[in-house]
């Protein structure tokens, strides 16, 4: 998991970084699901605190992803509408990629 975090932080292009961040998110979900197999982990105060903090961080990340996608949508709209279209074509502005996650596989852990 440490390697995934380091590779996500040091990734270059957005598409590459998004891939690393998705893999890191999947690893965190697996860590939280680990408690299902080991009930003593669920009873451990340190693990509960860690799990609560991870859920809180995921909530913040979800907000940041929505904010980013909203900004990308606004940017895409502006570079495709007049008069911003003229400047965008002149300076070759390109649309930015959206950050997508597989919402069907989203895991919500509660204690």
VENCORZI-V792361 format. One record per pair of residues at least 4 apart in sequence whose ideal C-beta (glycine too) atoms are under 6 Angstrom apart, sorted by the first residue. I is the first residue (numbers start at 1). J is the second residue. D is the distance in whole Angstrom. If there is no record, write none. Layout:
<<I/J/D> <I/J/D>>
This chain:
<<1/27/5> <4/23/5> <4/24/4> <4/27/6> <5/24/6> <7/20/5> <8/20/4> <8/21/5> <8/24/5> <11/16/5> <11/17/4> <11/20/5> <12/16/6> <14/97/6> <15/97/6> <18/99/6> <28/54/6> <29/107/5> <32/51/6> <32/109/5> <35/41/5> <35/42/5> <41/47/5> <48/111/6> <65/99/5> <68/99/6> <69/98/5> <69/99/6> <72/96/5> <72/98/6> <76/95/5> <78/84/5> <79/88/4> <79/93/5> <81/85/6> <84/88/6> <88/93/4>>
